[in-house]
């Protein structure tokens, strides 16, 4: 991938859930599935620029698994892969194992 987000933006790839069947045994078509709100960070910007010109580094790192809001970010397609680009403040939390 050849993208470097600017400032406090990050590029993430959604983590797909493999649940295609409900507990009752019904299969869910792709058109009816909700998109997952869990993703892995694949690229990060340098940090957020404050009003005085200083740059504060981001809390998220490449490789982190994050949770984000349903309508967060903008969808982009690079090399046939779907990604989201969003600001760090749209991240709800970092998943820790």
Secondary structure, 3 states (H helix, E strand, C coil): CCCCCCCCEEEEEECCCCCCECCCCCECCHHHCCCCCEEEEEEECCCEECCCCCEECCCCCCCCEEEECCCCCEEEEECCEEEEEEEHHHEEEEECC
